[in-house]
Amino acid sequence: MQLERENTSSLRKNYILLLIVVFGGFLVFGFSENIKGPALPKMQSDLALDEFQIGMLLAFNSLGYLLACSFTGWLSRKAGMKLTTMLALGSMAVSGIFIYIASNYTALSVSYFLMYIGNGILEIGLALLAARIFVKNTGTMMNLSHFFYGLSSMIAPMLAASLMGVSLFGSELGWRGMYALMLALSVLPMLPAFIAKFPAEESKQEERISLRQYMKDPIAWLIVIVLSLGVISELAVGGWLVNFLEKAYGWSNDAAARMLSAFFLCFMLARLFLGPVTDKIGYTKALIYLSAVSGLCSVAAIIVGEQGAVLFALAGVGIAPIYPTVMALLARRYKNNADTAITFTVTLMGIASVIGNFAIGAIIDWIKRLFASGHDEEASLIAGLQAGYLFIGACALLCSIASIILYRMLVKRNEVL
């Protein structure tokens, strides 16, 4: 009996350590992804970079992220989840040092590329670890994990701007010191990761499926479509909402930024509180309802006009749980092949999100040109921005429709989750 109690206590302590790794990892991930906003103008000024070079820097980094996503599942199987997690966090910490000493554009690009390689490995690695340890209340725990990403994402720009102005040893920390300091936080989750015992690979070889076999499953592709549409809608808000409110309604930068903060607040609270709802009603039904709410709020905000601007923020409630709920669905449906399922889905989602951002920009430009002949320049720009934002809402509605198709296919197979 004493031995059993000691074993239970040991398992509980190990579970707590793994929770700290997952929650801390997502917290660090959010910081590393979202401190660039205040830093980019300073980088541009200090290194005399033009807009094309900044665009190339970000595009190159996206490539590094997608590259890391594509091989992390293989790395996790070969090296184990523990070493994979340590490698991801360690590379992010080292990249902070490289950014600090980067003296030109090439060195900065290489440093950033290393950071995004770490980001990609970390995102897939944390998703795989979460899939293995959250065997109960999976939707709740996945949403809670991603809440920490949302929390750090909301804090990161303000914290980065503050840190760059801090004086240390007689000089300002600047963007270099800020990056070095923030990315050094990656070391903190490494400590419990080093101590904890990670779950071992339990599935038998004959139970595993190859990537080629997995790709033959139409449900796998449908899940990619659902997640991609949801993430396009989610990420587009951060990129376009402030721009839309300033140019379409004439809002000040501060007022528009507050509305974006309200969106992220709704987004963060939804991940904190709606996880149990997804577990209760089922993951597929939750995807249907929540994405529909987000899409309707976004479309209604455009139709109503400036008086309905608060609906832009409320759209965050519906779109926030999409990503973690899909991760929970993959973890439950593909228990023995979570690495293959998550790697395949997230990699294609990343490609789709890049295409989605290009599509939004193209739609805005096309509608602006279309209306330019019969209207003044300002009116044609507003029309373009409205069309672009309607596309963002349409992506969320299409996510709901794709989820309905997914639900019906799962019902036919008696595999609804």
N, C-alpha and C positions, 0 to 999 in steps of 0.2 A: 504493500500500500504506500509506504514511504517512497519507494522507488518510482511508483506511478505518479505521485504528486510532484516529485522532483522533475520527472520527464515532462509533465504537463506545464510546470513553471518554466522549464527551459524552452519548450516550444512557444510559449506565450512571449517570452523575452525576445526570442528570435523573430517572431512575427512583428513585434513592435519595432525592432531594428529595421526590418524590411519595409515597414510602413514609413519610417523616417527616410529611408532611401528613396522610395517612390515619391512621397510628398515633397521632400527636399529637392529631389531631382527635377520635378516639375516646376518648383519655385525658381531654381537656378536657370532652368530652360527659359522661363518667361522673362527673366532679367536679361539674359544674353540676347534674346530675340528683339527686345523692345527698348534697349538703351540707345539704339542707333539714331533715333529721330533727332534728339538735341545735338548729337555728336557730329552728324554728317555735315552741317554747314561749317562747323569749326574745322573739320578735316579738309573740306573743300578750300577753305581760306588758307590754312597753314601749308598745304601741299600744292596750292595753285591748280586745283582740278576743275575741269569744266563739267557740265551736266552729263555729257556723253560718257565721260570717265566714271562718274558716280553711277550712272545707269549700268555700265559694264561691270562695275564692282558688285552691284547687287545681283545682276544676272549671273555672274560667275559664282557668287555665293549660293544662289539657288541651285546651280548645277552641282556644287559640292554637297549640298543637303540631299538632293535626289540620288546622287551617287552613293552616299552613305546609307540611305534607306534601302537601296537595292542589294547591298551585301551584308547588312546587319544580321538578318536571319541566319545566313550561312555562318557568319562569325560566331553567333550565339551558340549554334550547334557544335561547332568545332572547338571553341575556346571556353564555352560556358557563359552563363549569364553574368556571373560575378566579374570575370575578367573583362567582359564586354562593357559592363557598366563602369568599371574602374577606368578603362581605356577612354570611354566617352568623356567622363568628367575630367580626367587628367589632361586630355588633349585641349579641352576648353580652357583649363587653367593655364596651360603652357601658351596657348594662343594669345592670352591676355598679356603675357610677358613680351611676345613677339610684336604685338600691336604697340606696346609701349616704346619699343626700340626701333619701330619702323620709321625709316628716314625718307622714303620715297613711295611712289604709287605702287611699284612692283612689290616691294616688301609688305606694304599694307594689304595688297590683294592676296598674297600668299598667306598672311596671317589670318585674314578674314576667311579665306577658304578653309584653313585648318579649323577655325572656330565652327564653321557650318558643317564640316565633316563630323565634328564632335556633337553638334546639335542633332544631326540626322541619326547618328548611332544612339544617342541618348533617347530620342523620342521612341524609336523602335524598341530599344532595350527596355525602357520603362514600361512600354505597352506589353511586352512579352512577360516581364516580371509580374505586372499587375494581373495579367491573364492567368498566371499560375497560382498566385496567392489569394486572389479574390474569388474563391469558389462559392461563397455565399453572398447574397445581396450584391451581385456583380455590378448591376447598374448603379446602385447607390455609391459603391466604392470607386467605380470608374469616374463618375461625375465629381465625387469629392476630390479625387486626385487632380482632375483637370481644373477644379476650383483654385488650387494653388497656382496653377499656370495663369489663370485669369487674374488672381490677386497680384502676382508680381508684374504682370503685364500692365495693370492699371497704375501701379506705383512706379515702375521703371522709368518712364520719361521724366517725371518730376524729380525723382531721386538723382537721375543722371545729370539733369540741368543744375541741380544744387551742388552736386559733388564737383562738377567742373570748375565752379567758382571758389572752391575751398582752398585756402592757402596752407601749404605744407612745406616746411623747411625754407620759408622765404619766397616761395613761388606757387603759382596756382597749379592745382592738380591737373587741370585741362582734360581734353578728351583721352589722351594717352593714359594718364594716371587713373582716370575714371574707369576705363576699360580694364586696366590691370587689376584694380581693386575689386570691381564687380565680378570679373571672371574668376578671381581668386576664391570667391565664395563656393566655387565648384568643389573645392577641397573638402568642405564640410560634409556633404553627403558621402564622400569617399570613406570617411572614418567608420560610420556604421556599416557601409558596404564591405569594408575590409574585415570587420568583426563577425558579421552575420553569416549564417550558413544559407546559401541560396538553394532553392528547390532543384533537385536533380532531374534530369530527363527520365521520365517514367514510361513513356510510350514505347511499345515494342516496335521493332523495325518493320514488321509486316503490317502494322497499323498506320504507318506513315504513308503519305501520298507525295508524289513528285509535283513540281510546279506545273509540269505539262498536264498531268492528270487534273490538278486543281483548276487549271484554266479551262477545262472542258465542262465545268459545272456552270450552267447559266446563272445560277443564284449568286455565284462569286462575282460575276460581272455586274449583276444588278446591284449588289451591295456597293461595288465601286461607283456606280452611277449615283446611288443615293448619297453616299458620303461626299463625292465630288461636288454635286449640286449644293449640298448643305454648306460645305467649306467655302465654295466660291461666294455664296451669299454672305457667309460670316466674315471672311477676310475683306471683302469689297467694302463693307461699311467703314472699317478703319481707314481705308484709302480714299473714299469718296464722300463721306457724310459732311465733313467740315467744308470741303470744296463746294458741295452742293448748297449748303445753307448760306455760305458767304455770297456766292454768285447768283443764286436763284432768289434768295429772300433778302439779300443785303445785310446779313447779320455780321456783327464784329467777329474777329477771330476768337476772342475770349468767350463770347456767347455760343459760337459754334462748337468750340472745344468743350464747353460745359455739357452740351447735348451729347457729344461723343462720350464724355465721361459718364453721363447718365445711361447711355447704351451699355457701356462696359460694366456699370454697377448692376443693371438688370441681368446682364450676361453672367456675371459672377454669382449673384444671388440665386439664379436659376440652377446653376451647377451645384450650388450648396444645398438647395432644398428640393429640387425635382427628381433627384436620383431615386428615392424610394417610390415615387410615382411610376417611374419607368419599370421598376421591378414588379410593381403591383399589377399594372395593366398589360405588361408585356412590352418587349423592346420594339417589335415591329409596329404595334399600334401606337406606341409613344412617338415613333418617328413620323407616322402619318399625321397625328394631331399637332405635334409641336412645330413641324416644318410648315404646316398649313397656317398656323397662328402667325408665324414670322412673316410668311409671304403676304398674307392678308393685311397685316399691320403696315408693311412697307408699301404695298400698292395703295392702301387707303390713305397713307400719309401724303402721297403724291396727288391723289384725287382731291382730297380735302383742302390741301394747300398749307399755307404757313400756320393756320390755326391748329392743324393736326400734326405739327412737328413732333410732339411728344410720342406719337406712334412710332417714329424712327427708333426711339430708345426702347419702347416696349417690344419691338421686334427681337431684341436681344434675348428676351425670355424664351421665345420659341426656338431660336437657332442655337443657343448655347449648349443644350444637351445632345445635339445631333452627333457630334464627333465621339464623345465618351460612350454614348448609347450604342453606336455602331461597333466600337471596340468591345463592349460587353457582349454584343451579339456574336461577334467573331470568336471571342474567348469561349463562349458557351457552345456554339455550333461546331467549332473545329478544335476541340479540346486537345487532341493529339497532334494537331498540325497548325497551332496558333502562329508559330513563327512564319510558316509559308503564307498563311492567310493574311496576317497583319502586314508583312513586308510587301506582298503583292498589292494589297488594297491601298496602303499609304503611299507607295511609290507612284501608282497610277493617279491617285488623288492629287499628288504634288504636281504632276504634269498637267492635269486638268485645271488646277487652280491657276497655273501660269497662263494657259490658254484663255481661261475665264477673264483674267485681268486684261489681256489683250483685247478680248471681245468687247468688254465694257468700254474701253477707250475707243475702239473702232466704231461702236454704235453711237457714242456721243459725238464723235467727229463727223460721222455720216449724216446724222440727223441735223447737226448744226449747219453743214454744207447744204443740205436739202432745203432748209428753211431760210437760208441766207439770202436767196434771190428775192423773196417776197417780204421779208421782215428786216428790221434793223439788227445789227450785230449782237446786241445784248439779248434780244428776244430769241434769236436763233440759238445762242449759247444755252439759254435756259431750257429751250425745247430739247436740246441735245442732252443736257444733264438730267432732265426728267425721264427721257427715254432710257438713259443709262441706268438710272435708279429703278425704273420699272423692270428692267432686265434682272437686276439684283433680286427684286421681289419675285419675279417669274421663276428664277432659279430655285427659290425656296418652295414655291408652289409645285414646280416640277419634281422636287425632292419628295414632296408629299404624294404625288401621283405615282412616282417610281416605287415608293414605299407600299402603296396600295397593291401594285402589281407583285411586289415581293411577298406581301402578306398572302395574296391569293395563291401564289406558287407554293409557299410553305404549307398552306392549308391543304392543298392537294396531296402533298407529301406527308401530311400529318407531322410536320416538324416545326410548328409555330413556337417561337420563343418570345 
